[in-house]
Every structure is written in structure tokens, then in C-alpha cells.
Amino acid sequence: MLFNAGGGLAIRRYRHFLRYLASEGFPVLAYDYRGVGSNRPTRLRGFDAGLEDWAEFDHAGAIDDIRTRYPNARLTTISHSIGGLVSCSVPNGADQGRIVLIAPHTGYWRDYQTAWKVPMTLMWHGLMPLVSRIVGYFPGSRVGLGDDFPLRFALQWSSRTAAEFQVDTRDARVWTLLGNAEVLMSPVLVVSFSDDAFASRAGVSRLLSLIPRAPVERCELDARRLARRIGHFGFFSRRNQALWSMIPHLLERMPARDSPYDAHAGFD
């Protein structure tokens, strides 16, 4: 298994969930995006990194590494939040036998849950770019909003104010990544939560619209019926570890591509 964190989040935040997967017998490779967590340079101001680098270099390199270590194994990628954009747009995406997206979204402000839309829009699309431009990066650790991450990614996220991706025609790398997503054919499992302010049903659907050729199965957990607080990050908390077993269980019934040349199959 290969694990992608949410945008701008250090991999250490997922350590308990990752240890659980390893205890179930899955070799797991997890890493920090450049500019985040253990891959954060001493001086983050002026460090240039964004979504394209995370997909084109970091995630693609991780796929190559794990395929080298386990050449005959079936690779499953699990991604959280905006990490789903990374796993779906990676240039060697066909090497991913299966993809699991947990609480995926694209950061578009109108997709935030209604009750949280105004404060989240002010925070992530108003305050974040302002602070990031002043400081030279987003100081998430100082303001209690996750981890520090590079300026370019902060501006990419905050610019998600239109339903469609607004990409500069001169930015060939982003167009290439969106093209990679459009031809992705690996089976995709989506796990989302009814009380998630970021990855609402509309937000999940918007990300899935980027991968029209991939067979998709969606599973939404009703937090109220489960009598749990899950939200956008709570699935990975030890207070919700009783839910973790659903991932291996769902994978057992999920089809996979063994190679880029296999015809893809839909879900039963």
C-alpha cells in the first residue's frame, strides 16, 4: 500500500492508522510531500512547491519505489482529502491497481457544507492567501490549522473559487496532470462521511468528475447513525479505530488492475 496525506498535512498525523494497516499484513509506504513535515526545509519562505510537484515527483517517485521493492505485488493507493487529486493525476497512475479515496474534495468553496461555508471560505480563500503572501508560506502550525506548507500550494487551494479548474494556459504541467486524471482507469473506492464540512457529496462528486473513465464505488458513513464525530479528519483518530477494519474488508471485494494493459472491470 501507498499512502498520500491530505494537502499540507504531515504524515505523522496518520501514524496510528498506518500502523493498523501494517498490522494487517500490508507493506505500507507513507511519505511527506516536499515542503511539508519531515520534508519541510529549515527555511520554508521562498521554497517553491505545489500540487504538480507532489503528483509529478513525490507520488510518482513513491510508486516507482514501491513497485521496485515489490515488483509482483498489486499496488493499492490510499489518499486522504486533496491527496486524492495527487493519486488521480499522477503520471504513472496506471501502476496503481486500486485507489481508495478517503474524504476527497478539490477545495472549491461552494462545495463546503452549508453550515460551514462562510467561515471556511473566509479562512481558506480569504485569510490563508493573505497570511501566506505576508509570511512567505502558510504557517498552519502557528495558528492551529495543521502543518506549515509552501506558498504555491496555499495559493492554489485559495484560488479554487470557480467550479472548473482555472488553469493558466501557459501552465502545461497542470494541464498534463488533469489529462492524466481523465484517462485513469484504475478502480476507485470512495469513503466519505456525512458530517465532513470539506468533502461534502458535492465536493466528492466534483473530484470524481475529473476521472470519468475510472470505475467508482462510493461509500458514505452516516456519522449520526454511528453516534460518532468523524468530520474531515476524525476517521484517522484512534477514537474511531473501530471503523478502520472497513478498509481491508472493502478491498476484498474490490476489483483491481494488475497491469496497465488489463481491461478494467466495474464493481459488482
Disulfide bonds with the S-S distance in Angstrom:
none
